[in-house]
């Protein structure tokens, strides 16, 4: 995947640089793992600067890709017809006194994606909401 100019009304955007088969992991959503309280403090600063790359893990934890992140933070939202989905998993069980907290996020191809196609996922997909991954 590579960054590119987005569509009107959207952010920078990311396009596939090569064909991607359905089920392939495209990239990991990387950032700082922080508590919700710290997130609330940072959100005020980020909103004022019009920067916001926060990914909810659950009610207590978020991934903040604003300061430390990768290309995944530029993947745009699309309610219907998105070509990626989020898979959350715990890479280090027991890492923070709770085996239930996922600490890794992968963006996975929902279908075959052609080179040059804009990448997107639904920030509020039913599966993310049901699993506590969206506010």
N, C-alpha and C positions, 0 to 999 in steps of 0.2 A: 504494500500500500504506500501511497505517497500523497503529500499535501498538494492541493490545487485550489484554484479559485472556486468559490461556491456559487450556487444559484442565487438569484435575487432574493433578498429577505432571509438568507441563510448565512451561517458562518463560513469560515474558510473552506471547509470540506476536505474530504479525502477520496481519491479515486484509486481503483485497483490498477496496479501496474502490470499485472499478468492475470490470466484466467485463474479463478479460485474455485475448486470443487465444493459442492455442498458438504457440510460437516467439517470442513477444514478450519482450524484455528487461524484467524487472521492476525490478531495481535492481542497483547495483554493491555488492559487499562491500568496504567502505572501512576502512582502518586503516593503522597504521604498518608499513612493510616492514622487518623486522628479521632478523638472523642467528639461527640455531638456538641458539647459545651464549647470546645475550641472552634468548632466549625461555625457556630453562631457568632462568635467574635470576628472570625475571618470574613464571614459573609458580608458584613457591613462595609468592610474595606473593599472587597471584590466588587460588590454592586456599584459602589461609587466610581470604581475604575472601569466598569463595564466588562469585567473579567469574571467568569464563573465556570469552573471545571470541577464541580463537586459530584461525587457518585455515592449515593446512599447504599450502605451495606445492610444496615438494620437500624433499629431505633437508637442504638448507642454509638455506632461506628460509621465513619464515612471515609472515602478515599478522596483526598484533595490533590488534584493534578494541576492546580494553578501555578504553583512554584516549581514543582518537580513532577514532570509528566512526560509523555511521549506522544506520538502521532494519534493515538486513540482518542485523546481529548478533543480532536478536531472533527471526529466523525459526527455528522449531523443527525438530527432527529427526523423521523418520518413515521407518522401514525400507521399508515397502511402501505403495504408494499415494501417494507424495509427488507434489506437483504442480509442483515446480521442479527444475531440474538446474543444475549449475555449469558454466560455460564459462570456462576460463582462457585468457588471451592476453597477449602481450607488446605493450604499447603503444609502448614505446621500445626497439626492437631495438638491442643494443649498449650499453645504458644502464649495465650493471654488469659489463663485461668478459665477459658471457656472453649470447649471443642466445637460449639455451635456457631462461632463467628467465622464467616468466610473472609479470607484476607487476600484472595486473588480473584481477578475478574478477567475472563477471556471473551473476546468478541469472535463469534463463530459464524461461518457462512450458513444461512438458512436454506440456501439454494445455490445452484451454480451461478457464479458471477463472472461476467465477461470483463476483459481488460478494458480500461477506460470508463467503466461504470462507477458512478458516485456511490460510496459506501454510506449506509445509514442503519440505524436501529431505533426502535420505539423506546424512548426514555421512560415511558409509563406503561409498558406492556403489561397485560394481565398477569403473566408469570412473574414479572419483577415485583408487582404490587403484592401478589399472593405470598411471595417469599420474603416480604419485608425489605425489598431492595429499592423502593421508591417512596417518596413522601406523598 
